[in-house]
Structures are given as C-alpha cells and as structure tokens.
C-alpha cells in the first residue's frame, strides 16, 4: 500500500509538475475533489506554503463533480479532478474530462498498474477492502473468501454497507471479472440472504454493528478499522485478508488527473 508520505508527495508532484502551468506563473490552482475536505486541506495548505500558489477547491460526490465539469466545458475553472476508485477515474476519461499528462517524475514514482496507460490519471493512494470479524464470536479459520460469505453458514451473521457506494460496486466488478457475471450474481444474492440487518450508510457504522453483536462479519475498507481502533484499542474486531489462496484481497485506487480544459495548456512542456 502507498504510504501517507508517498500520497502527499504524489499530490504535490501532480499539482506542481503537471497542471500545464509553471507553478511560479499560477496564482491559483483549482481542484474538484470527491475527497473529504479534512483529508485534503492539510496537503493543499502545505503545497501553498512550499510554492506560494493558492489552492481553491470544491468538494462533492464524484457524480455531481463530473457532471459539473462536463456542463462547464471550456469555461470550467477546474485544473484537477481528484476522486476515489478506478471506476470513477475511468469514467472521467470516457467522458473526455481529463487530458494526457507527460511527467517523468510521476511515471517514475507511480507504478504503471496504478495509472492510466495514456497518462490521463495517476493513482495517489490505494485502499484494501476485506473482511472484518468479531473476535468474540468468529474463529478466523471459518473465513476464506468473499464468495464464502454467501454460504448459508453465515445466514443472519453478515453486515454490509449500502451498494450505493462505489466501494462495493467495484468489489462486485472484480468478482464479475474473476468469476463471470452469473457466479458473481449468485454470490451477491447469497450475501443478501445472509444479511443480519439492512445495509449501513458507511463502513464505520457497519463495524460498530459487528462489535455490538448485530452481526458477526462484514466487508470494509481497512483504514476505517484503523480509525475505529485508534478510538478504542480494545474493540473486539479484527481484519481477515480474503482470497489469499486465489486472486488476493480487493485493492482499489484513489487518484487525480488534469482536466481537459485546464488553463495555459501551452506550458505543459514544463512537466
């Protein structure tokens, strides 16, 4: 997994090298971001301290941001689109919202499989989505794969986050890629049959339900567990790394790209 340091360096590199403007010539950089403000503000403040360039940012869900970019067209003030999930980054490229960027620094620091082949977006961090379980009610030897959670032995014991969030959508997409659509649908139907309660709005609420005994297992992003464990080091939960005997745990990427109509394109050679 990318370290926090590398994620910060990558953001700074993206902004300073590949906006299509020399940093010294840009008074303001505008970022459209689906990342929460409290996560990105410290990085932008650091960027401003180091370069003197102000960062103006708009935060929203990825769908409205991409719709806004498309509607604004050439009149958009946005220089960078930052979002979670490779699916969203792919969609942004399919919508023609991002343009290729050539940067030896980015290409040397970000692995090829974590960036668009045509340089339209670059991964800044990765996230693993795996199984969390109650250490009081589950023997980890019972666990194995995402698909196994569809087994009747987990009936009334599974909690999930709503499928409205892209995290579960991407997980299911990888299952379709590995198992085919028919088998993936069978797995998801098994999950639904095994639900202990209705799906939750976020991973933290899902984990709290496991800890409270509403269910025994769930699927979450690992960093949410880290936050919860920091608040309560004794919380009776643990992570299980799914699918280790097969394709491995599901990992996704958060990233950013230069918008198609970012200003001063003639200066892109500075990348």
C-alpha positions in Angstrom: 0.0 0.0 0.0 1.2 3.5 -0.7 2.4 5.3 2.4 0.9 8.6 3.5 4.2 10.2 2.6 4.1 8.9 -0.9 0.5 10.0 -1.3 1.4 13.5 -0.2 4.4 13.6 -2.5 2.3 12.4 -5.4 -0.2 15.1 -4.9 2.4 17.8 -4.7 4.1 16.4 -7.8 0.8 16.3 -9.7 0.0 19.9 -8.8 3.4 21.4 -9.4 4.6 19.5 -12.4 1.5 18.6 -14.4 -1.1 21.3 -14.2 0.1 22.6 -17.5 1.4 25.8 -15.9 4.7 26.6 -14.3 4.0 26.9 -10.6 5.5 30.4 -10.4 3.1 31.6 -13.1 0.0 30.3 -11.4 -1.6 32.4 -8.7 -4.4 29.9 -8.0 -4.9 26.2 -8.7 -8.5 24.9 -8.7 -9.2 21.3 -7.7 -12.5 19.5 -7.9 -12.4 16.7 -5.3 -14.6 13.9 -4.0 -12.2 13.5 -1.1 -13.5 15.0 2.2 -12.2 18.5 3.0 -10.5 17.4 6.2 -8.4 14.9 4.3 -7.1 17.2 1.5 -6.9 20.6 3.2 -3.7 19.9 5.1 -2.0 18.8 1.8 -3.1 21.9 0.0 -2.0 24.1 2.8 1.4 22.5 2.7 1.5 23.0 -1.1 0.7 26.7 -0.7 3.4 27.1 1.9 6.0 25.5 -0.3 5.1 27.1 -3.6 3.2 30.3 -2.8 0.3 29.1 -5.1 -3.1 29.1 -3.6 -5.3 26.1 -3.9 -9.0 26.7 -4.4 -11.1 23.5 -4.1 -14.6 22.3 -4.5 -15.7 19.1 -2.7 -18.7 17.0 -3.7 -19.6 13.4 -4.7 -17.8 12.2 -7.8 -21.0 12.1 -9.9 -22.0 15.7 -9.5 -18.4 16.8 -9.9 -18.1 15.1 -13.2 -21.4 16.3 -14.4 -20.4 19.8 -13.4 -17.1 19.5 -15.3 -18.9 18.4 -18.4 -21.5 21.1 -18.2 -18.9 23.8 -17.7 -16.8 22.7 -20.7 -14.2 25.2 -21.7 -15.4 27.6 -19.0 -14.5 25.4 -16.1 -12.2 26.9 -13.5 -11.0 23.3 -12.5 -7.4 22.3 -13.2 -7.5 19.0 -11.4 -10.1 16.3 -10.8 -9.4 14.2 -7.7 -11.6 11.2 -6.8 -11.7 7.7 -5.3 -12.0 4.5 -7.2 -10.5 3.4 -10.5 -14.0 3.1 -11.9 -14.7 6.8 -11.4 -11.3 7.7 -12.9 -12.1 5.5 -15.9 -15.5 7.1 -16.3 -13.9 10.6 -16.3 -11.6 9.6 -19.1 -14.5 8.1 -21.1 -16.4 11.3 -20.6 -13.5 13.2 -22.1 -12.9 15.2 -18.9 -9.2 14.5 -18.5 -6.2 15.1 -20.8 -2.9 13.2 -21.1 0.0 14.4 -19.0 3.6 13.6 -19.6 5.8 13.6 -16.5 8.9 11.5 -15.9 8.6 12.2 -12.2 5.1 10.9 -11.9 5.9 7.9 -14.2 9.0 7.1 -12.2 7.2 7.3 -8.8 3.8 5.8 -9.6 3.7 2.1 -10.7 2.3 1.5 -14.2 -0.6 -0.5 -13.0 -1.7 2.4 -10.8 -2.0 5.0 -13.6 -3.9 5.4 -16.9 -1.9 3.9 -19.9 -2.4 7.3 -21.7 -1.4 9.4 -18.6 -4.9 10.8 -18.1 -4.9 10.0 -14.4 -2.4 8.9 -11.7 -3.1 6.9 -8.5 -2.2 8.7 -5.3 -3.2 6.1 -2.8 -4.6 2.6 -2.6 -7.1 1.0 -0.3 -7.9 -2.6 0.6 -11.4 -3.8 1.1 -11.6 -7.0 3.0 -13.4 -8.9 5.8 -13.7 -7.8 9.4 -15.0 -10.1 12.0 -15.9 -10.3 15.7 -13.0 -11.8 17.7 -15.6 -12.9 20.3 -17.9 -14.9 18.0 -15.8 -15.9 14.9 -12.9 -18.2 14.6 -10.8 -16.8 11.7 -10.3 -20.4 10.5 -14.0 -20.1 9.5 -13.1 -17.4 7.0 -11.7 -17.7 3.5 -13.1 -15.7 0.6 -15.7 -13.0 -0.3 -17.7 -15.7 -2.0 -17.8 -17.8 1.1 -19.8 -15.1 2.9 -22.7 -16.2 0.7 -22.6 -19.7 2.3 -25.7 -20.5 4.4 -23.5 -20.9 7.5 -23.4 -17.0 7.6 -27.1 -16.6 7.5 -28.1 -13.8 9.8 -24.5 -13.1 10.6 -23.4 -10.7 7.8 -23.5 -6.9 7.7 -22.8 -4.8 4.6 -22.5 -1.2 3.5 -25.1 0.0 1.0 -24.3 -0.8 -2.6 -25.0 2.8 -3.5 -21.3 3.5 -2.5 -18.7 2.8 -5.3 -16.6 0.6 -3.0 -18.9 -2.3 -3.1 -19.7 -1.7 -6.7 -16.0 -2.1 -7.6 -15.7 -5.2 -5.5 -18.5 -6.8 -7.3 -17.0 -5.7 -10.6 -13.8 -7.6 -9.8 -15.8 -10.7 -8.9 -17.5 -10.4 -12.3 -14.1 -10.2 -13.9 -12.8 -13.3 -12.0 -15.9 -15.4 -11.8 -18.2 -14.3 -14.5 -21.5 -12.4 -14.2 -23.6 -15.4 -13.4 -21.5 -16.6 -10.5 -21.0 -13.0 -9.2 -24.7 -12.5 -9.1 -25.1 -15.8 -7.2 -22.6 -14.6 -4.6 -24.3 -11.3 -4.1 -27.7 -12.9 -3.8 -26.1 -15.1 -1.1 -24.9 -12.1 0.7 -28.3 -10.5 0.7 -29.8 -13.7 2.0 -27.3 -13.8 4.9 -27.8 -10.2 6.0 -28.5 -9.7 9.7 -29.9 -6.2 9.3 -30.4 -3.7 6.5 -27.2 -2.3 4.8 -25.5 0.6 6.6 -24.6 4.0 5.1 -20.9 3.8 5.9 -18.2 1.3 6.9 -17.8 2.7 10.5 -21.5 2.1 11.3 -21.1 -1.4 9.8 -18.1 -2.2 12.0 -19.9 -0.8 15.1 -22.8 -3.2 14.3 -20.3 -6.1 14.3 -18.8 -5.0 17.6 -22.3 -4.6 19.1 -23.3 -8.1 18.2 -25.8 -7.3 15.5 -23.8 -9.4 13.1 -20.5 -11.3 13.1 -18.7 -10.4 9.9 -18.7 -7.6 7.4 -16.8 -6.2 4.4 -15.0 -2.9 4.9 -12.1 -0.7 3.8 -9.2 -1.4 6.2 -8.4 2.2 7.0 -11.8 2.7 8.6 -10.9 -0.1 11.0 -7.6 1.7 11.8 -9.6 4.9 12.7 -12.0 2.9 14.9 -9.2 1.0 16.6 -7.4 4.3 17.4 -10.5 5.5 19.2 -10.9 2.1 21.0 -7.8 -0.1 21.0 -9.8 -2.9 22.8 -12.6 -3.0 20.2 -13.3 -6.8 19.7 -12.8 -6.7 15.9 -10.0 -8.0 13.6 -9.3 -7.9 9.9 -9.1 -11.1 7.7 -7.3 -10.9 4.4 -9.7 -12.5 1.9 -9.0 -14.7 -1.1 -5.3 -15.3 -0.2 -5.4 -18.7 -2.0 -6.8 -17.1 -5.2 -6.6 -13.7 -6.7 -5.9 -11.9 -3.4 -7.7 -9.2 -1.5 -9.5 -6.5 -3.4 -7.5 -3.3 -3.7 -8.6 0.0 -5.3 -7.0 3.3 -6.1 -7.7 7.0 -5.4 -6.2 9.4 -7.9 -6.3 12.5 -9.9 -5.9 13.9 -13.4 -5.6 17.2 -15.2 -8.9 18.4 -16.6 -9.3 18.7 -20.3 -9.7 22.4 -20.2 -7.2 23.3 -17.5 -5.7 26.8 -18.3 -2.4 27.6 -20.0 -2.0 24.3 -21.9 0.9 25.8 -23.9 3.1 25.5 -20.8 2.6 21.7 -20.4 6.1 21.1 -21.6 7.2 22.0 -18.1 6.0 18.6 -16.9 
